[in-house]
Amino acid sequence: MYRTWEELYSECKACQKCELCKTRTNVVVGVGNPNADIMFIGEGPGENEDLQGEPFVGRAGKLLDKMLAAVDLDRNENIYIANIVKCRPPQNRDPKPEEQEMCIGWLRSQVKLINPKIIVCLGRIAAAKLIKPDIKITKEHGMWFKKGNFEMMAMLHPAAVLRDPRKKPEAFDDFLKLRDRLEELNKGEV
Ligand code: SF4
C-alpha cells in the first residue's frame, strides 16, 4: 500500500506487471481531487485516453462531463476518476481477468488514499469486478450496494449511452440518485 500519491504515481507509471505495458503510450493512473467523496471507476483506457494519459477524454468522456456538470460535479474539483486497468487493452478489447487481477492493487491503493464515501462503477466490467460478478447492468444500474464502508452503484457506461441515445434519461436518472445520496450522507441522514 502506498503512503503518498507521489509514490503511487511514480511506481504505477513504471509498471510492467502485465502484457498491456508493451502496447501502451501512457499509463492512465487517474484524475481528480484526491480528497473526493465520490470515485468513478471504468474498465480501462481507450485510444484517446492512452494518447493523453487521462481517463474518459474522448466522446464518452465529454458525455460523462456533461452529466457530472448537471449535478454540480466536476472531474477536477469534487470527484476522482480511475480505471480497473491503467493501460489500454489493444483494439479496446475487454481487459482480461488476469490483467485486471494484476492491476487491481493500484486501484486498491487509490481507494485507500482517497477513502471516498461513494464508488460508482461505469459499465459492466468495472461493476462485475467491484460490486458482484453476476451483476446485470441493464437491470441493476442505479441501485445501491453496501460494501465495507462504501456505498456503491453501477452506472451505464457513457459509451453505451452514446451507442443508444434512448438510454440517456435512465443514465441521467442515476446521476440524480447519486447527487441525492451524497446529500443524505453529508447531512448524516443514513
Ligand atoms: S495494466 Fe496495470 S498491471 Fe498491467 S502494466 Fe499497466 S499498470 Fe501494470
Residues whose N, C-alpha, C, O or C-beta is under 5 A from the ligand:
A	BS01	SF4	C12 C15 Q16 K17 C18 L20 C21 V85 K86 C87 E99 M102 C103
